């Protein structure tokens, strides 16, 4: 009977150790997934920035063309 409490304590300590190792693995997986999400988000933001810059350039060019057309209409005809 003297062996039973020792074995019980050892068994509980082993279970605790196994649970802690499982939690560490899960935490590592979550960290890796978060890193992947950060990279994906950064890529998306960079892509959106590129698209928005392109559109801003097109709008600016469009505005310049409209201004040039309006300027030629307001000049007096000779």
Residue frames as qw, qx, qy, qz and C-alpha x, y, z in Angstrom:
[[0.000, 0.882, 0.471, 0.000, 0.00, 0.00, 0.00],
 [0.348, -0.703, 0.091, 0.614, 2.92, 2.32, 0.50],
 [0.364, -0.026, 0.584, 0.725, 3.56, 2.23, -3.24],
 [0.193, 0.684, 0.674, 0.199, 0.11, 3.40, -4.25],
 [0.049, -0.931, -0.175, 0.318, 0.33, 7.09, -3.17],
 [0.313, -0.533, 0.467, 0.633, 3.72, 7.45, -4.82],
 [0.315, 0.206, 0.781, 0.499, 2.41, 5.93, -8.02],
 [0.119, 0.817, 0.564, -0.016, -0.68, 8.11, -7.90],
 [0.144, -0.863, 0.066, 0.479, 1.38, 11.27, -7.46],
 [0.325, -0.315, 0.642, 0.619, 3.76, 10.23, -10.23],
 [0.294, 0.462, 0.775, 0.315, 0.83, 9.44, -12.50],
 [0.054, 0.916, 0.356, -0.178, -0.73, 12.85, -11.86],
 [0.235, -0.728, 0.307, 0.567, 2.60, 14.58, -12.48],
 [0.359, -0.012, 0.755, 0.549, 2.97, 12.71, -15.76],
 [0.221, 0.704, 0.659, 0.142, -0.53, 13.77, -16.82],
 [0.079, -0.919, -0.088, 0.376, 0.26, 17.38, -15.93],
 [0.319, -0.484, 0.537, 0.612, 3.48, 17.20, -17.92],
 [0.334, 0.285, 0.789, 0.430, 1.67, 15.70, -20.92],
 [0.117, 0.862, 0.489, -0.062, -1.01, 18.40, -20.73],
 [0.179, -0.832, 0.147, 0.504, 1.65, 21.11, -20.59],
 [0.347, -0.215, 0.685, 0.604, 3.45, 19.67, -23.59],
 [0.270, 0.563, 0.734, 0.266, 0.17, 19.53, -25.52],
 [0.001, 0.931, 0.264, -0.252, -0.53, 23.17, -24.63],
 [0.283, -0.632, 0.391, 0.606, 2.95, 24.18, -25.78],
 [0.346, 0.124, 0.769, 0.524, 2.40, 22.43, -29.12],
 [0.157, 0.774, 0.608, 0.084, -0.96, 24.17, -29.54],
 [0.143, -0.887, -0.019, 0.438, 0.59, 27.53, -28.67],
 [0.344, -0.364, 0.579, 0.644, 3.34, 26.97, -31.23],
 [0.289, 0.421, 0.764, 0.394, 0.78, 26.11, -33.90],
 [0.034, 0.901, 0.414, -0.121, -1.22, 29.24, -33.05],
 [0.256, -0.737, 0.226, 0.583, 1.92, 31.39, -33.23],
 [0.339, -0.072, 0.707, 0.616, 2.76, 29.98, -36.65],
 [0.192, 0.650, 0.699, 0.227, -0.79, 30.58, -37.88],
 [0.087, -0.918, -0.198, 0.333, -0.68, 34.17, -36.58],
 [0.310, -0.514, 0.451, 0.661, 2.62, 34.75, -38.37],
 [0.297, 0.251, 0.773, 0.501, 1.09, 33.39, -41.59],
 [0.079, 0.832, 0.549, -0.004, -1.92, 35.69, -41.17],
 [0.203, -0.815, 0.064, 0.539, 0.38, 38.69, -40.63],
 [0.308, -0.234, 0.632, 0.671, 2.29, 37.90, -43.81],
 [0.203, 0.503, 0.770, 0.337, -0.95, 37.43, -45.74],
 [0.039, -0.896, -0.379, 0.228, -2.38, 40.67, -44.38],
 [0.260, -0.657, 0.279, 0.650, 0.80, 42.56, -45.24],
 [0.290, 0.048, 0.741, 0.603, 0.69, 41.18, -48.77],
 [0.116, 0.706, 0.682, 0.154, -2.95, 42.19, -49.14],
 [0.133, -0.883, -0.154, 0.424, -2.30, 45.68, -47.81],
 [0.290, -0.439, 0.485, 0.699, 0.65, 46.12, -50.18],
 [0.239, 0.300, 0.788, 0.482, -1.48, 44.92, -53.09],
 [0.022, 0.837, 0.545, -0.050, -4.33, 47.24, -52.18],
 [0.225, -0.767, 0.081, 0.596, -1.93, 50.15, -51.84],
 [0.294, -0.148, 0.646, 0.689, -0.57, 49.44, -55.30],
 [0.143, 0.558, 0.754, 0.316, -4.07, 49.33, -56.77],
 [0.098, -0.886, -0.364, 0.269, -5.11, 52.54, -55.02],
 [0.271, -0.594, 0.295, 0.698, -1.99, 54.34, -56.25],
 [0.251, 0.128, 0.743, 0.607, -2.71, 53.16, -59.78],
 [0.039, 0.737, 0.664, 0.125, -6.31, 54.38, -59.55],
 [0.196, -0.831, -0.128, 0.505, -5.20, 57.72, -58.13],
 [0.279, -0.325, 0.507, 0.748, -2.89, 58.13, -61.11],
 [0.157, 0.398, 0.776, 0.464, -5.71, 57.34, -63.51],
 [0.070, -0.849, -0.504, 0.142, -8.06, 59.81, -61.82],
 [0.261, -0.696, 0.117, 0.659, -5.37, 62.47, -61.86],
 [0.243, -0.062, 0.659, 0.709, -4.73, 61.87, -65.56],
 [0.063, 0.619, 0.746, 0.238, -8.47, 61.97, -66.23],
 [0.151, -0.863, -0.302, 0.376, -8.80, 65.25, -64.32],
 [0.275, -0.486, 0.354, 0.750, -5.90, 66.75, -66.28],
 [0.188, 0.214, 0.752, 0.595, -7.53, 65.75, -69.58],
 [0.025, -0.779, -0.627, -0.017, -10.86, 67.25, -68.53],
 [0.228, -0.786, -0.062, 0.571, -9.17, 70.47, -67.44],
 [0.262, -0.244, 0.544, 0.759, -7.34, 70.67, -70.77],
 [0.104, 0.460, 0.770, 0.430, -10.59, 70.11, -72.68],
 [0.121, -0.852, -0.468, 0.200, -12.43, 72.71, -70.63],
 [0.289, -0.625, 0.156, 0.708, -9.58, 75.17, -71.19],
 [0.216, 0.004, 0.647, 0.731, -9.73, 74.75, -74.95],
 [0.018, 0.654, 0.722, 0.223, -13.51, 75.34, -74.96],
 [0.200, -0.855, -0.320, 0.356, -13.30, 78.59, -73.02],
 [0.349, -0.314, 0.307, 0.828, -10.71, 80.19, -75.30],
 [0.440, 0.674, 0.133, -0.579, -12.25, 82.68, -77.70],
 [0.739, 0.328, 0.505, 0.301, -12.45, 81.52, -81.27],
 [0.197, -0.490, 0.269, 0.806, -10.50, 83.56, -83.81]]
